[in-house]
């Protein structure tokens, strides 16, 4: 893929995904694997760009007072601790198994984006501290392992869990998810970096574009929740990526 086209994909993916409480790892990780990056390099680069995009968006959400810190803190701690464990597994897993798992996760993420119900305004619901800590901690461990293993932030699964388990309003859930993804992404990246062969010139430019995309996407989300048409289109793009990954696995046998 030409550098200009790759940079364009990175900006566009970040711009759209930060509007729904994600970073960009759902696109970055499979894209880098398809382009032939080694697993450690693909995952490390994806996590770094994902973390920068999430950080950019989280700054805006924080200033807009949309981050539910009390609900997000247990997920921040548990996901940041679990991500390095997932990273250790990446370096020991067969690439075909890794690619197959990544394809499955992307399919699930795509189906959620395509078939998610229309968001409606919800009033905050008071739940017990124990439920917040135990529920959030459990979710965070699963998300951290997923992030470290596959190079994705896990936000596509955090958002519905925040909404339906911790009873957080939709926009607050999306903003809080982005805040959580910052920590799981950077924690996983630090675990991968010693084994990754990074192209720092490419990564620096891509990081700037990720930050810019995160700013643009987050500002649009605070004004108007993402349109369903965009979610469907991006879901179909994810399905196309998963099909390419499955083909890659099939041809490797």
Secondary structure, DSSP 8 states (H G I E B T S, - for coil): --HHHHHHHHHHHHHHHGGGT--SHHHHHHHHHHTT--HHHHHHHHHHHHHHHHHHHHHHHHHTT---HHHHHHHHHHHHHHHHHHHHHHTTS-HHHHHHHHHHHHHHHHHHHHH-------------HHHHHHHHHHHHHHHHHHHHHHS---HHHHHHHHHHTS---HHHHHHHHHHHHHHHHHHHHHHHTTT----HHHHHHHHHHHHHHHHHHHHHHHHS---HHHHHHHHHHHHHHHHHHHHHHHHH-
